[in-house]
């Protein structure tokens, strides 16, 4: 029997004013709602009007979170109708404001699982309670140590996982009843949070070392036990932990790290899209990454892997890459190199002016890169001098200032177009409008991870994949990079976010095909397209007696 208190408070089942008179009588909720029975479409129009009445983006986000907390179907119907408008509100960049003010504006925790490093014996119980008996297929987990552009935000960072899952569902149709955001509260080194009397997380420094990794291991084991067909997505872990965690589990479970691999997949797609426009080969490029953290190293590794896949020997390919960080060009004897940086560090003997390569401008003049990628969070780092120097040495430079939010971007797209006289092929980390220059409309591709991870996730879930490997990543990148229409003047290197639902389907099918061809699927699959479509969820109200979600209520 469906109890009314569960029915009206369960966001997966609640229809609000859309419950028919028959349903209201059947489930004992007659008189608990206004008399008029609305359609989902009418509810959506009404809710959008309320959304538009909010004065600030943060107020709009809070409103949407309230809809999300009470009625998932209405939320995703609304978001699907206004996807491009809502994405920056539910996720980046407005999520940054929500994280900073999380304690002050705390709402219902959106069915997230909060795991405390001080309470390891309750990991499994916490996951089980948060999942509420649901068949979880996708977890986005964060410890919020390395939120890009923001740093360490402790338990507040759970909004990152929640926002990411919203995009998974809105863009690719992953069933919201089958996803779970997870916050690992390992403490925080953000003294501002510890001193805040309203802070909701553990009030101690971050736990590191063996105790931390043991906790991660307990979490992975518990999640795999409870949810045997799980895709585990790691998000915004710190530089020191992200690669270590991925390396430990990537050959054991179905998992990927969006900061290391997701960003790299999209950037590779942008590079391939740019090379489709210029007609050049990847093997001939000189690739400079400015910002050699988790994202920068991850991007370099994925482009390197693709170069090798295209036939370049590994050591020869590695010589095409240059990593620049706060010390300048990274050399083998640079102090404090991370394990990820070491393979890309150069020998000083390669350069007659090695001691002078301590800043980006000097490095660009010396190595003459053809591709420059910024993940530094250093605003304005791609100066006019640097961009013009780069453009003087290559016909169609590929330039990607990826740091976000806007205030941290290495350069503006309009400036790069002007400084290169329209020659540059640009990918940005933030949305950028078209640029008009000398009679040509230049479309600017946004290297937004959302272009990739929803379709990738849907494909992995639909195919019942047991692993996420380099071949799958390569195929997904090629599919995304191949969507660009290279015949148009001013063509973008990446497709627009506005078409994300269309190419998420394409990427999911490519991923499913790759999984099946490699024999990595748990279940037999004969119809790739049909399998992907069958795995998708659509925001429409269902009969509560027959819907899968209704089985969640006892």
Secondary structure as the mmCIF struct_conf table of DSSP 4:
data_model
#
loop_
_struct_conf.conf_type_id
_struct_conf.id
_struct_conf.beg_label_comp_id
_struct_conf.beg_label_asym_id
_struct_conf.beg_label_seq_id
_struct_conf.end_label_comp_id
_struct_conf.end_label_asym_id
_struct_conf.end_label_seq_id
HELX_RH_AL_P HELX_RH_AL_P1 UNK A 4 UNK A 9
TURN_TY1_P TURN_TY1_P1 UNK A 11 UNK A 13
HELX_RH_3T_P HELX_RH_3T_P1 UNK A 16 UNK A 18
BEND BEND1 UNK A 19 UNK A 19
HELX_RH_AL_P HELX_RH_AL_P2 UNK A 21 UNK A 26
TURN_TY1_P TURN_TY1_P2 UNK A 27 UNK A 28
TURN_TY1_P TURN_TY1_P3 UNK A 30 UNK A 31
BEND BEND2 UNK A 32 UNK A 33
BEND BEND3 UNK A 35 UNK A 35
HELX_LH_PP_P HELX_LH_PP_P1 UNK A 36 UNK A 39
HELX_RH_AL_P HELX_RH_AL_P3 UNK A 40 UNK A 52
TURN_TY1_P TURN_TY1_P4 UNK A 53 UNK A 53
BEND BEND4 UNK A 55 UNK A 56
HELX_RH_AL_P HELX_RH_AL_P4 UNK A 57 UNK A 70
HELX_RH_AL_P HELX_RH_AL_P5 UNK A 72 UNK A 81
TURN_TY1_P TURN_TY1_P5 UNK A 82 UNK A 82
HELX_RH_AL_P HELX_RH_AL_P6 UNK A 83 UNK A 90
BEND BEND5 UNK A 91 UNK A 91
TURN_TY1_P TURN_TY1_P6 UNK A 92 UNK A 93
HELX_RH_AL_P HELX_RH_AL_P7 UNK A 94 UNK A 100
TURN_TY1_P TURN_TY1_P7 UNK A 101 UNK A 104
BEND BEND6 UNK A 105 UNK A 105
TURN_TY1_P TURN_TY1_P8 UNK A 110 UNK A 111
STRN STRN1 UNK A 113 UNK A 116
TURN_TY1_P TURN_TY1_P9 UNK A 117 UNK A 118
HELX_RH_3T_P HELX_RH_3T_P2 UNK A 120 UNK A 122
HELX_RH_AL_P HELX_RH_AL_P8 UNK A 123 UNK A 131
TURN_TY1_P TURN_TY1_P10 UNK A 132 UNK A 133
STRN STRN2 UNK A 138 UNK A 142
BEND BEND7 UNK A 145 UNK A 145
STRN STRN3 UNK A 147 UNK A 147
TURN_TY1_P TURN_TY1_P11 UNK A 148 UNK A 150
STRN STRN4 UNK A 151 UNK A 151
HELX_RH_3T_P HELX_RH_3T_P3 UNK A 154 UNK A 157
HELX_RH_AL_P HELX_RH_AL_P9 UNK A 158 UNK A 172
HELX_RH_3T_P HELX_RH_3T_P4 UNK A 176 UNK A 178
STRN STRN5 UNK A 179 UNK A 185
HELX_RH_AL_P HELX_RH_AL_P10 UNK A 191 UNK A 195
TURN_TY1_P TURN_TY1_P12 UNK A 197 UNK A 198
BEND BEND8 UNK A 201 UNK A 201
BEND BEND9 UNK A 204 UNK A 204
HELX_LH_PP_P HELX_LH_PP_P2 UNK A 205 UNK A 207
HELX_RH_AL_P HELX_RH_AL_P11 UNK A 209 UNK A 226
TURN_TY1_P TURN_TY1_P13 UNK A 228 UNK A 229
STRN STRN6 UNK A 231 UNK A 234
BEND BEND10 UNK A 236 UNK A 236
HELX_RH_AL_P HELX_RH_AL_P12 UNK A 239 UNK A 249
TURN_TY1_P TURN_TY1_P14 UNK A 250 UNK A 252
BEND BEND11 UNK A 253 UNK A 254
STRN STRN7 UNK A 255 UNK A 257
HELX_RH_PI_P HELX_RH_PI_P1 UNK A 258 UNK A 262
HELX_RH_AL_P HELX_RH_AL_P13 UNK A 263 UNK A 278
TURN_TY1_P TURN_TY1_P15 UNK A 279 UNK A 279
HELX_RH_3T_P HELX_RH_3T_P5 UNK A 282 UNK A 284
STRN STRN8 UNK A 287 UNK A 290
BEND BEND12 UNK A 293 UNK A 293
HELX_RH_AL_P HELX_RH_AL_P14 UNK A 294 UNK A 309
TURN_TY1_P TURN_TY1_P16 UNK A 310 UNK A 311
HELX_RH_AL_P HELX_RH_AL_P15 UNK A 314 UNK A 318
TURN_TY1_P TURN_TY1_P17 UNK A 319 UNK A 320
STRN STRN9 UNK A 321 UNK A 325
TURN_TY1_P TURN_TY1_P18 UNK A 326 UNK A 327
STRN STRN10 UNK A 328 UNK A 329
STRN STRN11 UNK A 331 UNK A 331
TURN_TY1_P TURN_TY1_P19 UNK A 332 UNK A 333
TURN_TY1_P TURN_TY1_P20 UNK A 335 UNK A 336
HELX_RH_AL_P HELX_RH_AL_P16 UNK A 339 UNK A 342
TURN_TY1_P TURN_TY1_P21 UNK A 343 UNK A 344
HELX_LH_PP_P HELX_LH_PP_P3 UNK A 345 UNK A 345
STRN STRN12 UNK A 346 UNK A 346
HELX_LH_PP_P HELX_LH_PP_P4 UNK A 347 UNK A 347
HELX_RH_3T_P HELX_RH_3T_P6 UNK A 348 UNK A 350
TURN_TY1_P TURN_TY1_P22 UNK A 352 UNK A 353
HELX_RH_3T_P HELX_RH_3T_P7 UNK A 354 UNK A 356
BEND BEND13 UNK A 359 UNK A 359
HELX_RH_AL_P HELX_RH_AL_P17 UNK A 360 UNK A 367
BEND BEND14 UNK A 370 UNK A 370
STRN STRN13 UNK A 371 UNK A 374
BEND BEND15 UNK A 376 UNK A 376
TURN_TY1_P TURN_TY1_P23 UNK A 379 UNK A 380
BEND BEND16 UNK A 382 UNK A 382
HELX_RH_AL_P HELX_RH_AL_P18 UNK A 384 UNK A 391
TURN_TY1_P TURN_TY1_P24 UNK A 392 UNK A 393
TURN_TY1_P TURN_TY1_P25 UNK A 395 UNK A 396
STRN STRN14 UNK A 398 UNK A 401
BEND BEND17 UNK A 405 UNK A 405
HELX_RH_3T_P HELX_RH_3T_P8 UNK A 406 UNK A 408
BEND BEND18 UNK A 410 UNK A 410
HELX_RH_AL_P HELX_RH_AL_P19 UNK A 413 UNK A 419
TURN_TY1_P TURN_TY1_P26 UNK A 420 UNK A 422
STRN STRN15 UNK A 425 UNK A 428
BEND BEND19 UNK A 429 UNK A 430
STRN STRN16 UNK A 435 UNK A 437
TURN_TY1_P TURN_TY1_P27 UNK A 438 UNK A 439
STRN STRN17 UNK A 440 UNK A 442
STRN STRN18 UNK A 445 UNK A 446
HELX_RH_3T_P HELX_RH_3T_P9 UNK A 449 UNK A 451
TURN_TY1_P TURN_TY1_P28 UNK A 452 UNK A 452
HELX_RH_AL_P HELX_RH_AL_P20 UNK A 453 UNK A 462
TURN_TY1_P TURN_TY1_P29 UNK A 463 UNK A 464
STRN STRN19 UNK A 465 UNK A 465
BEND BEND20 UNK A 466 UNK A 466
HELX_RH_AL_P HELX_RH_AL_P21 UNK A 470 UNK A 481
TURN_TY1_P TURN_TY1_P30 UNK A 482 UNK A 483
BEND BEND21 UNK A 484 UNK A 484
TURN_TY1_P TURN_TY1_P31 UNK A 486 UNK A 487
BEND BEND22 UNK A 488 UNK A 488
TURN_TY1_P TURN_TY1_P32 UNK A 489 UNK A 490
BEND BEND23 UNK A 493 UNK A 494
HELX_RH_3T_P HELX_RH_3T_P10 UNK A 497 UNK A 499
HELX_RH_AL_P HELX_RH_AL_P22 UNK A 500 UNK A 517
TURN_TY1_P TURN_TY1_P33 UNK A 518 UNK A 519
STRN STRN20 UNK A 521 UNK A 521
BEND BEND24 UNK A 522 UNK A 523
BEND BEND25 UNK A 526 UNK A 526
HELX_RH_AL_P HELX_RH_AL_P23 UNK A 528 UNK A 535
TURN_TY1_P TURN_TY1_P34 UNK A 544 UNK A 546
BEND BEND26 UNK A 547 UNK A 547
TURN_TY1_P TURN_TY1_P35 UNK A 548 UNK A 548
HELX_RH_3T_P HELX_RH_3T_P11 UNK A 549 UNK A 552
#
